[in-house]
């Protein structure tokens, strides 16, 4: 289930709420009980072992591999 970041305008705390995407725009109360909150724009962080292996030899990408001459 997706997690959404919110910030409370009353006390300044930042907190996460897990909810379905269909409820992503619903208001959220902060853990202190304040209702004046705003949903934050967040970035997605992917971690784990599913990344592609790095090429051997240290050359990578166009500028690192010498193809930009």
C-alpha positions in Angstrom: 0.0 0.0 0.0 1.4 3.4 -0.9 2.6 5.8 1.8 2.0 9.5 1.6 3.9 12.2 3.5 2.1 15.0 5.3 3.2 18.0 7.3 1.1 19.6 10.1 0.8 23.4 9.8 -0.2 23.7 13.5 2.8 21.9 15.2 5.2 21.4 12.2 5.5 17.6 12.5 6.0 15.5 9.4 4.3 12.1 9.3 3.4 9.3 6.9 0.0 7.8 6.1 -0.5 4.4 4.4 -3.7 4.3 2.3 -4.9 3.1 -1.1 -4.3 5.2 -4.1 -8.0 5.9 -4.4 -7.8 7.8 -1.1 -4.5 9.6 -1.8 -6.2 13.1 -1.8 -8.2 12.5 1.4 -7.3 14.8 4.4 -5.1 13.4 7.2 -4.9 14.4 10.9 -1.4 14.6 12.4 -0.5 12.3 15.3 -1.1 15.1 17.7 -4.7 15.4 16.5 -4.5 18.6 14.4 -6.5 18.8 11.2 -4.5 21.6 9.4 -2.2 19.4 7.4 -0.8 19.5 3.9 0.3 16.6 1.7 3.9 16.8 0.7 5.4 16.0 -2.7 7.7 13.1 -2.1 10.3 11.2 -4.2 10.3 7.5 -4.6 13.4 5.6 -3.3 14.0 2.1 -4.6 16.3 -0.2 -2.8 17.2 -3.8 -3.1 19.2 -6.2 -5.3 17.2 -5.8 -8.5 19.6 -3.2 -10.0 21.5 -3.9 -13.1 25.1 -4.8 -12.6 27.7 -2.2 -13.3 29.9 -2.7 -16.4 33.5 -3.9 -15.7 36.4 -1.7 -16.5 35.1 1.5 -14.9 33.9 3.1 -18.2 30.3 3.9 -18.0 28.0 6.1 -20.0 28.8 8.1 -23.1 31.3 10.6 -21.5 32.9 8.0 -19.3 33.3 5.5 -22.1 35.0 7.7 -24.6 32.3 7.8 -27.3 31.8 11.6 -27.1 34.9 12.6 -29.1 
